[in-house]
Amino acid sequence: MSRATFALRGRNPDVLTCIANLSNDEVFTPPEFANWMLDTLETAWAEAHGGASIWADSTVTFLDPFSKSGVFLREITSRLTDGLATKIPDLWERVDHILTKQVFGIGITQLTAMLARRSLYCSKWANGKHSIAKSFTTEAGNVWFDRTEHTWRRRKRERQVDPINGGEVLVEVAGTGRCEFCGANEAEYARGDDLESHAYAFIHAADINARIAQIFGHDMHFDVIIGNPPYQLDDGGNSNSATPIYQLFVENAMALDPKCLVMVTPSRWFAGGRGLDRFRERMLRSHQLKNLVDFPKLYDGFPGVKIRGGISYFLWERDYDGPCTIQTMWDGKPLGAAVARPLDAYDVLVRRNEAVSILDKVRAKGESALDTVVSSQKPFGLRTFFHGKSSPEGIKDPVRLYGSQKISWVERSEIPQNLGWIDEWKVLMTRVQGTSAAVETKFLSKPILAGPGTACTESYLVAGRFNSEVEAGRYAQYLRTRFMRFMVSLRKSTQDAPKNVYAFAPCVPLTEEWTDAKLYARYGLTAEEIAFIESQVAPHKDEALPDEEFSDEPADE
């Protein structure tokens, strides 16, 4: 039997490079990307085990708990087949040992489980006549899938008339709950048996160790957990508002206590992301992240898959306690040197190594940051869709309102909160900034100078309030500098630009007008540091600050 019989990686073309993704949430991992992750694992294992090869160890066990194409299991099997050639010389015996004793998977759907078995066993049935594993007695083999259902909780309750005794009873309203484990919306995900439930078994368990024992029939311990989990649940939102779930897979994988965990995820958790604050804090403070490989460019790593903020993969090591080596990738190649640095120096992960020295110099000044002056969402209590009248005619006390893509007029009494801000000079910034370009280069839109008698909807933040037009203008000019927008870029991972993205940007005195040259000198930046900033941030066109004419459309990149 030739190796090509079971090592599909040797075929040309590789069938796993040709299949379409299920969605942006359930992304098939390209074989090349999977092998980058395995190379990182191989190096880390050797460092921790006196130079020993993980592929030459017949006792190491591997789990992909969210198998889709089966690419990780396939590539692991191929490497083990080479590595164990001396220890288990007979090819049939060696392959059977690897597939039955070392390599395990959990499908995320019935379809992907069969696809993973086909990639791994050369048969969708592990015990089929075409399977290259000869000791299995079950169709699933070591790639398990059974339909899992959501556990609905927190349903709304309403009073209804009891049809039996006519009394009043309190009943739960079907379709109004959330899943206890993943937070799925019952109205969206309570489906019939003819549709996938998307209740992933690996995160729908109160005790993951007991669940794994139930899945595989006995207590299991895996040395390596590796894979690419589903990223989010879309309850009708978009890529920015949908609920992330990948952190739940990471946390349950850690709870299984593997020696190594290697996982690819969106990179939003570095600095932002809905519901990811606790996860980010745990990851940065654990000191167990040994390697992180980052792909900040859109579509890099996963061609054709639009994941805002890019993707990354990390290697977490149970027995490691030290700095994390971070490598940036660009167009599939390393960009700059890999640098080992502590991740808990800041409350977010500063993704570019070149930015750390700049940030340290700025923070050494001890100045307060702009997030202390930038407003929260809905500065005047008005939603995005709120609009006033097209002119001030007929309004007793008119306020000029900056709203979504247009200016309107409202009665002062219609403003719900912060009435004292109306008659101050203000600088407004759009809450959303970004484009569909592969690389963001502006990070913030141009500031809007709003004089007395103005307010705004939540399309904007009030970035600052002033007593004079001169101060407001100087502040607006500062917000346009490449330096300031670079500081924002260190915390901005998506199009969203809430007040916390300003937490690294320093408050500078407004006794003078600020230019990039003055700011570079103020913080003692080197020529290399200046060049890095200017390679990341494009200048805004040199034109008057908008007030009468404006748009909250994203700036061109």
C-alpha positions in Angstrom: 0.0 0.0 0.0 1.5 3.3 -1.0 1.4 6.4 1.2 -0.7 8.2 -1.4 -3.5 5.9 -0.5 -4.1 7.6 2.8 -2.1 10.8 2.6 -4.4 13.0 0.6 -2.0 15.9 1.1 0.2 14.4 -1.7 -2.5 14.7 -4.3 -2.5 17.5 -6.8 -4.7 19.5 -6.5 -5.5 19.0 -2.8 -9.3 18.6 -2.6 -9.4 20.5 0.6 -8.3 23.7 -1.2 -11.3 23.5 -3.4 -14.3 23.5 -1.1 -16.3 26.6 -0.3 -16.7 27.9 3.3 -19.9 27.2 5.1 -20.1 30.9 6.1 -17.9 33.6 7.6 -18.6 32.0 11.0 -17.7 28.4 10.1 -14.6 28.7 8.0 -12.7 25.8 6.4 -9.0 26.1 7.2 -6.7 26.0 4.2 -4.2 23.1 4.3 -1.2 25.5 4.1 -2.5 27.5 7.1 -3.1 24.2 9.1 0.5 23.2 8.4 1.8 26.6 9.7 0.0 25.9 13.0 1.5 22.4 13.1 5.0 23.7 12.4 4.5 26.1 15.4 3.4 23.1 17.6 6.3 21.0 16.4 8.8 23.7 17.4 7.2 24.4 20.8 7.0 20.7 21.6 10.6 20.1 20.9 11.6 23.1 23.0 9.6 21.7 26.0 10.8 18.1 25.5 14.5 18.3 25.1 14.4 18.4 21.3 12.1 15.4 20.9 9.9 15.2 17.8 6.2 15.2 18.6 5.7 13.1 15.4 7.9 10.3 16.7 5.9 9.8 19.8 3.3 7.0 19.5 1.6 8.0 22.8 0.7 11.6 22.1 -3.0 12.2 21.5 -4.6 14.9 19.4 -8.1 16.3 19.4 -9.8 18.6 16.9 -13.1 19.4 18.8 -14.7 21.3 15.9 -13.8 19.3 12.8 -15.0 20.6 9.5 -12.9 19.5 6.6 -10.7 17.2 8.7 -7.6 19.0 7.5 -5.9 19.1 11.0 -6.5 15.4 11.6 -5.3 14.5 8.1 -2.1 16.6 8.3 -1.4 15.2 11.8 -1.8 11.7 10.6 0.5 12.3 7.6 3.2 13.7 9.9 2.9 10.8 12.4 3.0 8.3 9.6 6.5 9.6 8.7 7.6 10.2 12.2 6.7 6.7 13.5 8.2 4.8 10.6 11.1 3.5 12.7 9.1 2.7 15.8 6.3 0.9 13.9 7.8 -0.3 10.7 4.7 -2.0 9.2 2.8 0.7 7.3 -0.7 -0.8 7.8 -0.1 -1.3 11.5 1.3 2.2 11.9 -1.6 3.9 10.2 -4.1 1.8 12.1 -2.4 2.7 15.4 -2.4 6.4 14.6 -6.0 6.5 13.5 -7.4 4.4 16.4 -5.1 5.5 19.3 -3.8 9.0 18.6 -6.2 11.1 16.4 -9.7 12.2 17.5 -12.3 14.7 16.3 -15.7 16.1 17.0 -17.8 17.2 14.0 -19.6 20.5 14.1 -22.4 19.2 11.9 -23.3 15.8 10.4 -22.0 16.9 7.0 -18.7 18.1 8.3 -18.2 14.9 10.4 -18.6 12.8 7.3 -16.3 15.1 5.4 -13.7 14.9 8.2 -13.9 11.1 8.1 -13.5 11.1 4.4 -10.4 13.2 4.7 -9.0 11.1 7.5 -10.1 7.5 6.8 -10.6 7.8 3.0 -14.2 6.8 3.8 -17.1 8.5 5.3 -17.5 5.4 7.5 -14.6 4.5 9.7 -15.4 0.8 9.4 -16.2 0.8 5.7 -14.4 -1.4 3.2 -12.5 1.6 1.8 -11.3 2.8 5.2 -7.6 2.7 5.8 -8.2 2.1 9.5 -8.8 -1.6 10.0 -9.7 -1.9 13.7 -12.8 0.3 14.0 -16.1 -1.4 14.7 -18.2 1.7 14.5 -19.1 3.9 11.5 -17.9 7.1 13.4 -14.5 5.8 14.4 -12.8 8.5 16.4 -14.7 11.4 14.6 -17.9 11.8 16.6 -21.1 13.6 15.9 -24.5 13.5 17.3 -27.1 16.2 17.1 -27.0 18.5 20.2 -29.8 20.8 21.1 -29.8 24.2 22.8 -30.9 24.6 26.4 -33.3 27.5 26.5 -33.4 29.7 29.6 -34.6 33.2 30.5 -37.8 33.1 28.5 -40.2 35.9 28.9 -43.3 35.1 31.0 -46.8 36.4 30.5 -50.1 35.9 32.3 -52.7 33.7 30.5 -56.1 32.3 31.4 -55.9 28.6 32.5 -58.2 26.8 30.0 -59.2 24.2 32.7 -60.2 26.3 35.7 -60.3 29.8 34.2 -57.8 31.1 36.6 -54.7 33.2 35.7 -51.4 31.4 35.2 -47.9 32.6 34.5 -46.4 30.8 31.4 -43.2 31.0 29.5 -43.4 32.4 26.0 -41.8 30.0 23.4 -39.2 31.6 21.2 -38.1 34.3 23.6 -35.3 32.5 25.4 -31.5 32.3 25.2 -29.3 29.3 25.2 -27.8 28.7 28.6 -24.4 27.7 27.1 -23.9 29.8 24.0 -26.5 32.6 24.3 -28.2 31.7 21.0 -31.5 33.5 20.3 -34.3 30.9 20.5 -36.3 32.8 17.9 -33.5 32.3 15.4 -32.1 28.9 16.4 -35.1 26.8 17.6 -35.2 24.8 14.4 -36.8 21.6 13.3 -34.9 18.4 12.9 -34.4 19.1 9.2 -32.0 22.0 9.9 -28.7 22.0 11.8 -29.2 23.3 15.4 -25.7 24.9 15.5 -25.6 23.8 19.2 -22.0 22.7 19.2 -21.4 19.8 21.5 -18.0 21.1 22.8 -19.5 24.2 24.4 -22.9 22.8 25.4 -21.9 21.0 28.6 -21.7 22.1 32.2 -18.7 19.7 32.7 -16.6 19.4 29.6 -14.5 16.5 31.0 -17.6 14.5 31.7 -18.9 15.4 28.2 -15.8 14.2 26.5 -15.9 10.9 28.4 -19.5 10.5 27.3 -18.6 11.2 23.7 -15.7 8.8 23.4 -17.0 6.1 25.9 -14.4 6.6 28.6 -12.2 9.2 30.3 -9.9 10.8 27.9 -6.9 13.1 28.2 -5.6 14.8 25.1 -2.0 16.1 24.9 -2.8 18.5 22.0 -6.0 20.2 21.2 -6.0 22.0 17.8 -8.4 23.5 15.4 -10.5 26.4 14.0 -13.7 26.9 16.0 -17.0 28.5 14.8 -16.6 32.3 15.4 -20.0 33.7 16.2 -23.7 33.4 16.3 -25.6 35.7 13.9 -28.9 36.6 15.3 -29.7 38.8 12.3 -26.9 41.2 13.1 -23.8 41.7 11.0 -20.1 40.9 11.5 -19.7 43.7 14.0 -22.8 43.0 16.2 -23.1 39.2 16.1 -22.3 37.4 19.3 -18.8 35.8 19.4 -18.5 32.3 20.6 -15.0 31.2 19.8 -13.8 32.2 23.3 -16.1 29.5 24.7 -14.3 26.9 22.7 -10.9 28.2 23.9 -12.0 28.1 27.5 -13.4 24.6 27.4 -10.3 23.4 25.6 -8.2 24.8 28.4 -10.5 23.1 30.9 -9.5 19.7 29.4 -5.9 20.5 30.6 -4.0 19.7 27.4 -0.2 20.1 27.2 -0.6 22.3 24.2 -3.6 24.2 22.7 -3.3 25.6 19.2 -6.2 27.6 17.8 -7.0 30.1 15.1 -9.5 32.8 15.9 -10.5 36.3 14.8 -8.1 38.9 16.3 -10.8 41.2 17.7 -10.2 39.8 21.2 -6.8 41.6 21.2 -8.5 45.0 21.9 -12.2 44.9 21.6 -15.1 42.6 20.8 -18.5 42.2 22.3 -18.4 40.1 25.5 -14.7 39.4 25.2 -13.3 41.6 28.1 -13.0 38.8 30.6 -11.5 36.4 28.0 -9.0 39.0 26.9 -7.9 39.6 30.5 -7.4 35.9 31.1 -5.4 35.4 28.0 -3.1 38.3 28.6 -2.5 37.6 32.3 -2.0 33.8 32.1 1.6 34.0 30.8 0.8 30.7 29.1 0.6 32.0 25.6 3.9 31.1 24.1 3.4 32.0 20.4 1.0 34.2 18.6 1.0 34.6 14.8 -1.1 37.5 13.6 -2.6 38.2 10.1 -3.9 41.8 10.3 -4.6 42.2 6.6 -8.1 41.4 5.4 -8.3 38.1 3.5 -4.8 37.2 4.4 -4.5 33.6 5.7 -8.1 32.8 4.7 -8.5 34.1 1.1 -11.9 35.3 0.2 -13.2 35.3 3.8 -14.0 38.8 5.2 -13.1 38.8 8.9 -12.8 42.4 10.2 -9.7 42.9 12.2 -7.9 39.9 10.7 -7.2 36.5 12.2 -4.4 35.0 14.3 -3.5 31.7 15.8 -1.9 31.1 19.1 -0.1 28.3 20.9 -1.0 28.0 24.6 1.2 25.7 26.7 0.0 24.4 30.0 3.4 24.3 31.7 4.8 27.6 30.2 5.1 30.8 32.2 6.8 33.6 30.3 6.6 36.2 27.5 4.8 35.5 24.2 6.6 35.5 20.9 4.6 37.6 18.4 5.0 37.4 14.7 3.1 39.5 12.2 2.4 38.0 8.8 1.7 39.9 5.6 0.7 38.3 2.3 1.6 35.0 3.8 5.1 36.0 4.8 6.7 37.2 8.1 6.7 41.0 8.4 9.4 42.2 10.7 11.1 40.1 13.4 9.3 37.9 15.9 9.6 39.5 19.3 9.1 37.9 22.8 7.3 40.3 25.1 4.9 40.2 28.1 1.3 40.6 27.1 0.0 42.1 30.3 1.9 45.4 30.1 -1.4 46.9 28.9 -5.1 46.1 29.2 -5.2 45.2 25.5 -2.8 43.3 23.2 -0.7 45.7 21.2 -0.5 43.7 18.0 2.5 45.3 16.2 5.8 44.8 17.9 7.1 48.1 16.4 4.4 50.0 18.2 5.5 49.1 21.7 8.4 51.5 22.0 6.2 54.3 20.8 3.5 53.6 23.2 6.0 53.3 26.1 7.4 56.8 25.3 4.0 58.4 25.2 2.9 56.8 28.5 6.1 57.8 30.2 4.9 61.4 30.1 2.2 60.5 32.5 -0.5 62.5 30.7 -4.2 61.7 30.9 -5.8 60.0 27.9 -8.5 61.2 25.6 -11.0 58.5 26.8 -11.4 60.7 29.9 -12.9 63.5 27.8 -14.6 61.7 24.9 -18.3 61.0 25.5 -20.0 57.7 25.8 -22.5 56.4 23.3 -25.6 58.5 22.8 -24.1 61.8 24.1 -27.4 63.6 23.9 -29.6 60.5 24.4 -30.7 60.3 20.8 -30.6 57.1 18.7 -29.1 57.0 15.2 -32.5 56.9 13.4 -33.8 60.1 15.2 -34.2 63.0 12.8 -35.7 66.5 13.3 -37.2 68.9 10.9 -35.5 70.0 7.7 -35.4 73.7 8.8 -35.7 75.6 12.0 -38.9 77.4 10.9 -41.7 77.1 13.4 -39.4 75.8 16.2 -39.4 78.0 19.3 -35.9 77.2 20.5 -34.2 75.4 17.6 -31.1 73.1 18.0 -29.1 72.1 15.0 -28.8 68.3 15.1 -26.0 66.3 13.4 -27.5 63.0 12.5 -27.0 60.1 10.3 -25.8 61.6 7.0 -27.8 64.8 7.4 -28.5 67.9 9.5 -31.9 68.5 10.9 -33.5 70.8 13.5 -35.2 70.0 16.8 -36.7 71.8 19.7 -34.3 72.1 22.6 -36.9 70.4 24.9 -36.6 67.3 22.7 -33.0 66.7 23.8 -33.1 64.1 26.6 -29.8 64.7 28.3 -26.6 66.9 28.6 -28.5 70.1 27.8 -25.6 72.1 29.1 -23.4 70.9 26.2 -25.7 72.4 23.6 -24.3 75.9 23.9 -20.6 74.9 24.1 -18.2 74.5 21.3 -17.8 70.8 20.5 -15.8 68.5 18.3 -17.7 65.5 17.0 -16.3 62.2 15.7 -18.2 59.5 13.9 -18.8 56.4 15.9 -18.0 54.2 12.9 -15.0 54.5 10.7 -13.6 52.0 8.2 -14.1 50.7 4.7 -14.1 47.4 2.8 -10.4 47.9 1.9 -8.0 45.1 2.9 -6.0 47.5 5.0 -7.4 50.4 7.1 -5.2 53.5 6.9 -7.3 56.4 8.3 -8.7 54.9 11.5 -10.8 57.9 12.3 -13.0 60.2 10.1 -12.4 63.9 10.0 -13.6 65.8 13.1 -16.6 68.1 12.9 -16.5 71.5 14.5 -19.9 72.1 16.0 -20.6 75.5 17.5 -23.1 76.6 20.2 -26.7 75.6 19.6 -25.9 72.1 18.3 -26.3 68.5 19.3 -25.9 65.1 17.7 -27.4 61.6 17.6 -25.4 58.5 18.5 -23.9 58.4 15.0 -21.3 60.7 16.7 -19.4 61.0 19.9 -18.6 64.3 21.5 -14.8 64.1 21.4 -14.4 67.3 23.4 -16.2 70.4 24.7 -14.7 73.9 24.8 -15.4 77.5 25.7 -13.9 79.0 22.5 -13.8 78.2 18.8 -10.0 78.6 19.0 -9.5 75.8 21.5 -12.0 73.6 19.7 -10.2 74.2 16.4 -6.8 73.3 17.8 -8.3 70.1 19.3 -9.9 69.1 16.0 -6.6 69.7 14.3 -4.9 67.4 16.8 -7.4 64.7 16.1 -6.5 64.8 12.5 -2.8 64.2 13.0 -1.3 60.8 12.0 0.3 60.5 15.4 -3.1 60.7 17.3 -4.8 58.4 14.8 -1.9 55.9 15.2 -2.5 55.9 19.0 -6.2 55.1 18.3 -5.2 52.4 15.9 -3.5 50.4 18.7 -6.9 49.8 20.3 -9.2 49.8 17.3 -9.8 46.4 15.8 -13.0 46.9 13.8 -15.0 49.8 12.2 -16.4 50.7 15.6 -14.7 53.6 17.3 -16.2 54.0 20.8 -14.5 56.1 23.5 -12.2 53.3 24.7 -10.2 53.4 21.4 -8.9 56.8 22.6 -7.4 55.4 25.8 -3.8 55.5 24.5 -4.1 58.9 22.9 -2.7 61.6 25.2 -4.4 64.8 26.2 -2.1 67.6 24.9 -2.2 71.3 26.0 -4.2 73.4 23.6 -2.1 76.5 24.0 -0.7 75.9 20.5 -1.6 74.2 17.3 -0.3 70.6 17.0 1.4 69.1 13.9 2.9 65.7 13.5 6.4 67.1 13.6 5.7 68.8 16.9 4.2 65.6 18.4 7.1 63.4 17.2 9.5 65.8 18.9 7.4 66.0 22.1 7.6 62.3 22.6 11.2 61.8 21.4 10.4 59.5 18.6 13.2 58.1 16.4 13.3 58.2 12.7 12.4 54.5 12.6 9.4 55.0 14.8 8.2 58.0 12.8 8.5 56.0 9.6 6.5 53.2 11.1 3.7 55.5 12.1 3.6 57.0 8.7 3.6 53.6 7.0 0.5 52.7 9.0 -1.6 55.9 8.9 -2.5 57.9 5.8 -2.8 61.7 6.1 -6.2 63.4 5.9 -6.4 65.8 3.0 -5.3 69.3 3.9 -8.6 71.1 3.8 -10.9 73.2 6.1 -12.6 71.4 9.0 -16.1 70.5 8.0 -19.0 72.2 9.8 -21.7 73.2 7.3 -20.8 70.4 4.9 -20.2 67.0 6.3 -20.9 63.3 6.0 -20.7 60.5 8.4 -19.9 58.1 5.6 -16.6 56.2 6.1 -13.6 58.0 4.7 -12.0 56.6 1.6 -8.9 54.4 2.3 
